[in-house]
Amino acid sequence: MTRPRCLDLFCKAGGASAGYAQAGFDVTGVDIEPQPRYPFSFVQGDALEYVAAHGHEYDLIAASPPCQAHTSLRGRWGRDYPDLISATRAALIATGRPYVIENVAGAPLLNPIMLCGSMFDLRVIRHRLFETNPAIWFPPGGCTHPKGAVGRRGHLGDREWMTVTGHFSDVAKAGRAMGIDWMTQRELAQAIPPAYTNWLGTQMMGACAELAG
């Protein structure tokens, strides 16, 4: 049987893409920068231009537009970053396809759900928002990770938990925490754990089947 096709925009090294593949999609990623470790079909180019030309060819479209405009650390960088969420949403709606938009807490997504590593038995504290169309209203559970101050190298409490942001010291441990074994330190810091998008992709599969039928 032919697998449904997922287009992953702003894909980076493919953490989100891996989850959609695990959920049963044939994935193609698009990013403006080269991604030599991306594990699926890859197109280097402008994500919004590509989806305008080819989005109708896919069953599900996922997008992770740059988050710097909405991160809590944006003031430290001393520069302005583009907010591409509205433009991305408009481009995805224009395709008429089911879609998922991912971004950080505080981003202006519509009716998003929040996912965290602790919902999937991962030892990573990584809260991310997901706007979906059609809407998914409830996450698979609540956060169960400990609360407290995170150390300079990204560890919390007994060091079993990690945030995997910035300059964490143990790439192998961070990879295990994220469920990713093919990325560099910099790529891990930007990645989405595949478990998140495996769960989302499974939920969205029904919408794709309904549209196709």
N, C-alpha and C positions, 0 to 999 in steps of 0.2 A: 504494500500500500504506500501511496505517496504521503510523505510527511507534510504537514502544513508549514508554511514559510514564515519566518520571523525576521524582520529588519531591525537591527539594533544600531541606533544613531548615537554618535559621540561614544563609541564603544570602548575606546582605550584598549587595554590588554585582554578584555573579554571575560571578566568575572560575571557580569550579568548575562552575557551571551551563553556561558556554560550552563547556567541554570535553565535558560529557555531550551537549550538543547536537551538537558536532562528531562525536561517536561514533555519532550516529544517533537520539538520544532527543528526544522532545517534552518540554520541561522546564517545570516550574512551581516557583517559589521561594516560600519562606515565611520571613518574618523579623518580629520584634516591632517593629522600627523601619522607618520609611519608607525606601524605596530608589529614589529618583527616576531613577537611571541603570541600574537592573536591566533587562537587555535581553530578558526573556522574560515569560511570564505570572507575575503576582506576587500573593501574598496576604499582607496585613499581619495578623499575629496570633501567638499563642503556638504555637511549632513542635510541642511535644508534644501539645497539645490537638488541633491540626490532624491530626497523623498518626494519633491515636487514632480520629478520626472519619472520615478519608478515606484513610488509608494503603493500604487494600485496593484502592483504585481505580487504583493505580500498579503498574508492572512492576518498578521499581527505586527504592529509597529511599536517598538520600545525606544525610549529616548532618555538620555541622561545629560541634558544641557549643562554647561559649566556652572559650578555652584559658588564660585568665589564671590559673586555679588551678594550672596545671602549667608555666607558663613559668619560665625561670631568673630572670626579673626580678621575680617576684611579691613578693619581700621588699622591694623598693624602693618599692612603691606604698602600703604602710602600711594595707592593708585586706584583708579576706577576700573571696574570690570563690567562687561556687557551683561545685561539681563536678557537671556534668550528664551525664557520660559513662555512668554506670550506668543512670540513668533513661532516657537516650536509647536505649541498647542494649535495655533491656527493652521499650520502646515499639516498636522496630523488629522485634524477634523476635515480638512479639504479632501483627504484621501477616502473618507468614508469607511475606514477600517477600524477595528478595535485597537486601542492603544494603551500604553503605560508610559507615564512620565515620572522619572525619579529625580529627587533632589534632597538637599539637607533640611533639617528642621529649621523652620522660619521662612522657607521659600514659599512664594504665593501660589501654591497648588490648590486645586478645587476639590474639596471633599476628600482629602488624602487619607490613607491609612498609614500608620507608622509601623515599621518592622525593625526588630532588634535581633542580634545574634542569639540572645538567650531564649528566644521563642523557638529556636531550631537546634538547641543543645550545642551551640557554638560558644566558645570562650572568648567572644569578641563583643565589646560594647560599641555598637555602631547603629545609631538611630538614623533611619532614612525614611523619607516620605514618598508615597507612590500615589499619583493620581491615575485612575483607570477609567476607561470608557469601553463597555459599560462599567458602572461603579461596583467596586468591592467594598463593602461597608465594615467588615469585621476582620481583624487580624487573627492568626491561629491561636493566640494567647496573649498574656501580658509579659512584661519584663520581669525576669527573676534574678538578674545579676545584683551583686552587692552595690550599695551606694557609698560614695566617699571620694576622696581626692585621688586623682590619678597622678602617678609619679612622672618624673621628667622623661623617662623612657617608655611611657605608655602603659605601665603596669598599674594594677589596682589591688590593694589589699594584699592577699597572699601570693600575688604575682601569677595566679592562674588565669586572670582575666587581662585582656589587652584592649586598648582603643585603636591600635594600628593607624596612628596619625603621626605626622611629623617625622622625626628622626629616631624611630624605635630601634633598639639594639639587636634584636634577635629575629632575623628574617625568617628562619625556618620555623620558629615558634609562632610568629605572626601568620605565616602561611597555613599552619595547622589550625590556628584559631579561626581563620577565615574560610577554610576548606578549599584552599588554592595552593597548587604546588608548582606553578610555572612562571611566577612573576618575580620581578626585582623588587627591592625595597620601595622605590618610588612608585612603581605600578601598584603594589599592594596598598599603599597609602591612599590611592584614588579608587580602589576597586569596590565593587558590590559583591558580597558573598553569594556564590551560586545558589545556596539554599533559599535565599529570598526570592529569586526569580524562578526557581524551580516551583516553589509554591504558587507564585503569581501566575506563571505560565499554565500550570494545571488548572487554576481557576478560570483563566481566560480561554482555555481550549474549547469550552462549551460555546462561548460567544463566536469563536471562529467557525466552529462546525455549523452553527445556526445560520451565519451569514453565507457560508458556502452552499448550504442546502437550500 
